[in-house]
Amino acid sequence: MPSADSKPRQTPLYTLHKAAGAKLIEFGGWEMPVHYTSILEEHAAVRNTVGLFDISHMGQVFVSGTSSEAWLNTLLTNDVRQLSPGQGQYTLMLNESAGVVDDLLVFRLDDQNFLLVVNAARTERDLKWMKKWLNANATLDFDPDHRAALALQGPRAVQVIQKVFPDEFHAPKRNAIETWAFNKQPVLVSRTGYTGEDGFELFFSDAIAEDLWKALLKEGRGLGCVPIGLGARDTLRLEAGLSLYGHELDETITPLEAGLSSFVSFDKPEKFIGREVLREQRENGPARKLIAFEVTGPGAPPRADYIVLKSGRPIGKVTSGGLSPTLRKGIGLALVETPEATLGNTLEIQVRGNTLPAVIVKRPFYRKPE
């Protein structure tokens, strides 16, 4: 785990990224590719064909033990008892004030073993938080130096992955996870993603990272598969209306404010951290809510932290914004006063001394064709 003043970590694919001409930036304590060609080209590749992401910077925390299920249910908002072996769910980890410590995926591998996939920039904080509340019959296993992960996303992702795993492939259900093999090494393959497209995420030992990356690109070459950087990952997730930690989520924003109540189980028997504060907020209603908006006039695209106005009065601020490469218009997410958070309500976004007209719309901005 790097300290605040140490150099960014490098994934097992760092050398291949450099050889491919990637522009590398520091992100969440890691040196990661932001793009290889351009964000727009890579965004279009994922929407139209298929793209491959290095997501090895994300934390993989394995939880095991006789009380792992009960302990996770005190730590996370969703109900892991609903998961059968091989199933996963999106969930949130809260502080005592119901602010979000992190948002993550949890997979049940078998009765007493789970995999948590957490945000890179939050991994250190997450581990401290988990260890603070850990009980005697649950253990954590975290080994970032020997783990790697990839995401294969896009309408042709199925065609690519079945060529790399011809003997084991069958299409898992959404959020399911299975163990396949590559070079005789286990690969956890989940039907998940963060782009609004169909796809897979793969978690495995760093020993096979380069070979698996090369195999997916080789087998996908004729299908349009190209490597994708973090820049397109952000524009894709924004079009899909997905929250990003540090923007729509942080330790001062609750799941109800962020529009994530469907991932909170108030009825499970365990009292998860932050539940009582969240229950009170549910009864009284949050003072602010996350909304999605589209810009309806000409001007520069909205960006995070821009002020949102209603009839000239500040009512909130933009959490994420930009020009949608697919829709070719300015889009964004914002936290605004609850009385103004209604579909169709018109707003103004303050941009460099000017204002842009905008309207509140339903998420997601983009939905993949059926």
N, C-alpha and C positions, 0 to 999 in steps of 0.2 A: 504494500500500500504506500503510495508516494506521499511525502509530506508536502506542505503548502509551498515550500521553496525549492522542491526538487524538480528535475527535468520531467517533462511529460513522458508517460509510459508509451511503449510501442507494441503494437499487436504482432502476432507471428507472421502477419502478411505485410509488414512494413516494407520490406525489401521489394516485394512484388508491386506494391503501390508506387514506390519511387521509380521502379523500372517502367511502369505504365504511364509515367508522366503526371501523376496526380499532384494537385496542389494540396499541400498538407498544412493543417492548422492545429492549434491546441484546442481541445474540447474535452471538458470534464476530466482533466488530468491526463489526457491521452493525445498523442499526435496522430491525427486522423485525416483521411482524404476528404476535402470539401467538394472537389469535382475532378474528373479526368479530362473531359472535353469542355462542356459547359453545363450549367445547371438546367438550362432549358432543354438541351438535347437529352440529357439523362432523365429529366422529368418525363419527356415524351416517350422515351424508350420504355419506361415502366408502365405508362398508360396504354401503350400500343402493342408492346411485345413482352419483354421481360428484362429485369435488371438484377444484378447481384451486389449485395451490400456486405461489407465487413462490419459486423456488430460485436466484435470480440471485446470492445470496451465495456459492454454492459456486464453488470455483476451477475454471476451465477452462484447462488447460495443453496446448498443442499441441506435440508432439515430432516433429521431422523430421530426415532425414539418412540417409546410406547405412548408418550403423551404429546407427540408432535401435532396431531390433529387438534386436540383441545387447546394446546398452547397457541397454535396459529389462529385459532378462532378468537382468542383474547387479543391478538395482535392486529388482525386484519378485519376490515369491515364486511367483506363478503363471507359466505358460509362455506368453508372447505368441506363440511360434511356432505354437501351436495355433490361433491366430486367422486366419481368412481375411478379406480385405477385407469390411467391413460387419459384423464380429462383435465382441462385447465380452465381458469377463469381470470378475468381482470379484477383487481382489488386495490384497496388503498390501506396504507398504514398511517395512523393518526397520532398526534400528540395529545396531551391531556386537554387542550383547548379545542380539539377537533380540527386543528390545522393539519395539512397533509405533510407527513414526513417524506412519503414517497408514494408513487403509483407503480404498480408492478403486475406481473403475471405470476400466478401460482399454479403448478401442475402437481397432481397426485401421481407419483410413479408406481406406488403400491400402497398397502395399508398404512405403513408407518414411514414412508419416505416421500419427500416432496422436493420439488425444485422451485426456487424463487428467482425470477429474472428481474433485476432492479436497474434503475438508471445509473449510468456511469458516474455522473457528478455527485450522486447521492450515496454511493456504495459505502464509503467510510462512515458517514452519518448513520446509515441504515444498520450497519453492523454494530455500532455502539449502542443504538437504540434496542436492537434485538437482544444483545447480551445483557443489557440492563434488566430486561424482563424475562430472560430465559429461565426455565425451571429445570429441575434436576433430571427429568426424564426426556429431555429433548436436547439434541446436539446440533451444532452448525458446522458445516464443512465448506470453506471458501478458499480456493487456490487459484488466484488470477494468473499466476505465472504458467499454469499448465492447462488452461482452458481457452477455447476459441468458439466463435459463433458466426454464422452467416445468415443473411435473409435473402431469399429468392422470391421476387415479387413481380406480378404482372400476369396478363391473360394467358401467356404461354408458359407459366411456371410449371404447370403439371407436365407438359410435354418435355421440358428439360429434365426435371427431377426423375422422371421414370426412365430416362436414358442412362442416368448415372446409377440408379438403384434398380436395374431391370428385374432382379430376382425377388425383390421384396416389395416393390412398389404396389400399393393400392392407395387410392385417395382417402386420407383420414378425414373425419368430420371436422368441422370448424372447432377450433380450440383443443382438438385432441392431440395427444403426443404418443409417439411410438419409438421403439428402439430398433433401428436398422443397423447395417454394418457397411463400412467402407474400408478397404484395405485391412479387413479382419478386425477393425476397431469399432466400438459401438458409437452410433450417432443418434442422439435424441432429435427426432423430427416432429415439429409441431405445425399444425395448420393455422398459423397466426401471422400477423403482420401489422404494419403501421403506416400503410400507404393508401388504403381504400381499395386495394386490388386483392385478388386471390393470391395465395402464396404460402411459403413455408419459412420457418425459422429452424436452424440446425445448430445443435450444441454438442461439442465434442472435445477430444483432447487436442492440444496444440500440435502434437506430433504429426497429425494428418492434415493440418490446416492448409498448407501450400498445395498438397496433392488434391484436396477436395475443391479448393478454389479453382485450380487449373482444370479439373475435370468438368466442373459445372460450366465454365466459360467455353471449353472446347466443345462439349456436347450441345451447348446452347448457341454456338456461333451461327449456325444456319437458321436459327429461330430468332435472331436479333438480340441475343443476350449480351449485355455489356456491363462493365463495372459501374457502380453508382456511388456518388459521394454524399456527404451529409447535407450539402446544399439542397439537392433534390429531395432528400428524405424529409426536409422541413417543408418545402412547398407542397409535396404530396400529402403529408399529414394535415397541413392546414386546409387544403381542398377537401379532405375527408372529414374535417371538423373535429379532429382529435386533439385532446389537450396535451400540452408539453410542460413538463416540470420546469419551474422557474419562470413560466409565463402564465398559464392558466391555473397552475397549482403551486402552492408553497405552504410554509408552515403558518401562514396567516389566513389562508383561504380554505374554507371547509368544502366537503363534497357536495353539500346542498347548494352552496353558492356557485359551484362549478358545474352544476347540472348533472351530477353523477350519482343521484340518489338510488338509481337502479342497481348500483353496486354496493349498497349498504343493506345489510340484513339486521333490522332492529329486533327480529323475533327469535334469533338463535339463542340458545340458553346461556352461552358465555357472554359476559359483559366486556366487550372490546373497549380498548382505550379510546376515550373521547366520546363514548356513546351517549352519556347523559347530557353533555353540552349539545350534541347533535340532535338528541331527542327534543330538547327545549327549543332549539332553532327550528325544528320541523313544526312544532306546535305554534310558534309565534311567527314563523316565516322569516327567511333571511332578509337582511336589509339591502342586499345587492345580489345580482344574478349575472351569470355569464350569458351573453347573447352573441349571435352571429349577425354580421351585417355585410351588405354589399354597397359599394360606392355607386351613386347614380348620376354623377356628373364628372366632367373632365378634371384632371389634376394628378399630382404625384400620388403614388400608392400609399396607403396608410402604413404606419409602422408601430411597433410596441411603444407604449408610454405616451402616445398622442392622447390629448384630452378629448373626451366625448361631450358634446353640448346638446342641450335641448332648448330651443328658443333662446340661444345665447347663454344659457346657464350650465355650468359644469355639472355633469351627472355621473361621470366615471372616466375610465381610461381604457385605451386599447391594450390588450395583452399580447396579441399577435396580429400581424397584418402584412399585406404585400399584394403584388400583382399575380393573379391566378394565371399560370401558363396555359391551362386548358380553357378557362372561361374568358380569358383576356379582359378581365376587369378587376378593380380593386376589391379585395375581400378582407375580412378580419374578424377577430373575436374580441370582446370587451366585457369588462365588469362594470355594470351600471346600476343605478338605483332601481330597486324592484318595481316600483309603480310604472317606470318607463320601459320595462323589459317585456314588451308585448309585440307579437308578430305584426309586421306592417307599420309599426311606429317609425316615424321619420326622425333622423338625428342629423347632427353635423359633426364632422371630425376636424379638429383644429390641426392644420398642417402648415408649419412655417409662416405663421401670421395670417394665413387664409383659412377658409373653412370649406370642406367638401360635403355635399349632401349625401346622405346614406339612409338605408332602410333596413330594419331588422328582418332577417329571413330565417328560415328553418335550416338546421344542420342536417346532413352534410351539404356543403356547397356542390360537391361532385359525388355522384353515385355511379359505380361501374354498371355497364349495360348487363341486363339479364341474359 
